[in-house]
């Protein structure tokens, strides 16, 4: 269990660097306030297939564990078209699980999201999606 914000941020960067679909990473912003119990990372991952994953994750230290606050994981194809975006911006109160939601294939196609999603889970969901696509083509 990771119990410091600095080690959590390092862990996130290691996950991004070690992800099988990562070609290049650009950290746009990162900070940790250990005394205030908060941290943030904003990054872009250029994917091996030419796609792009944009990540923004606020995280907090609560009861000696890391919890995710606001987040956005925006995944697009090489042509810049949205594939999926998980976020918890409070602009879809009609969706079950509000504020967590998923834009699936377009801005207009909004459905319930994953309430506990973090960077590592987003990478796993994308990996699973890509593996399923590859399997369906075979």
Order of alpha helices (4+ residues) and beta strands (2+ residues): alpha-beta-beta-beta-beta-beta-beta-beta-alpha
